[in-house]
Amino acid sequence: MSMDFNIFMNDIVNAARREITEAGYRELRTPEEVDEAFNKKGTTLVMINSTCGCAGGVARPAAAYAANVYNKPDQLVTVFAGQDKEATERAREYFVGYPPSSPSFALLKDGKIVAMVERHEIEGREPHEVAARLEELLDEHCAKA
């Protein structure tokens, strides 16, 4: 039974990873990769991925939409809560003022948090509603000159 569950969970995790990377997000799997990405100048949208069925199933399609808006950030990255634990913990150190939340989105500018879309803003909503919120934040913080 335990072996079947582990295989099942690996399939879910791999599908969630694939969905977000195919949308154009770069996975950050170590604390060093997080620091390198977050310390770049410009804007960074971080998707904190999760295997949570309902909220994760809303967040990933919203993330895919955000990857294709006009005012997109300079970089799209993702950490996977519950999977890449050290990378996720390091990422959360940058999200000053926000409790751990997954799935969620963080928008950074020059390595500093400027906005967060937390799990409670994702859960129970439709992907297009979360996508609209992300687009609003990207329009505000990543507008093209």
Secondary structure, 3 states (H helix, E strand, C coil): CHHHHHHHHHHHHHHHHHHHHHCCCEECCCHHHHHHHHCCCCEEEEEEECCCHHHHHHHHHHHHHHCCCCCCCCEEEEEECCCCHHHHHHHHHHCCCCCCCCCEEEEEECCEEEEEECHHHCCCCCHHHHHHHHHHHHHHHCCCC
